[in-house]
Amino acid sequence: MTLPDQLRARYLERHPAEAARLVEAAPELMEAIANSPAPSLAAFFDRVDPASVAELFLALPESRQAPLLESLSIRASLTLLRSLEGDDRVALLDRLPKSLGRELKGLLEFPYGTAGGYMDRPIAQFRTDMTVAEALERLRRSSHRRQRSLYIVDQEDRLAGRVDLQDMALAAGETRLSALLNPVEGVANLTTQREELVAIFDETRVDSIPVIDPDGRLIGVVRSAPLFQAAE
């Protein structure tokens, strides 16, 4: 990668919202960032206005499209796929790894405006028997840096509670996460409506809501900022 390409990639990673506004106003700029690494483009597309996402995505070379979709959050992936015409959507899904293609096809069946359409995958799996040191190391390896708390599951992947990062920072490294558990204020399922999600956020003042299946297993997380952006 040349130095100008490196600088553009770094700019996309550090200022994705600013970059999105610039390119939305001048779509021809997509050519300048088209060869950026998929994680850099993912940060950019996560902030693109849904009204512009299809145009900007289709301006990418076809060889870059599927790798980018693999790097996007579930929420951004669904927004993108719903914005594409039927033939373009089918062709793109067919170029993805089979497991991801099946997952996205299943989530596309949930109506727009439900938790299934807004959720992202959990950033990683954190279990009750993990130590604080193990959890922090796993968090460091993830690409997320703005977490206030982590959702914790038991050995059957059922949601057990949440742990505040502040509590983890003050605890000894060998402390088990089970000793720091707090109750979860509100949960959603895949069909929970947007209005219900907004009400949970207003009532609990949390920054995310866990999404569980009928057996109580954690399958995703709805974050407040993207939800309220979509509501607006």
Buried (B, 14 or more C-beta within 10 A) or exposed (E): EEEEBEEBBEBBBEBBEEBBBEBBEEEEBBEEBBBBBBBBBBBBBBBBEEEBBBEBBBBBEEEBBBBBBBBBBBBBBBBBBBBBEEEBBEBBBEBBEEEBBEBBBEBBEBEEBBBBBBBBBBBEEBBBEBBBBBBBEBBEEEEEEEBEBBBBBBEEBEBBBBBBBEBBEEBEEEBBBBEBBEEBBBBBBBEBEBEBBBEBBEEEEBBBBBBBBEEBBBBBBBBBEBBEEBEE
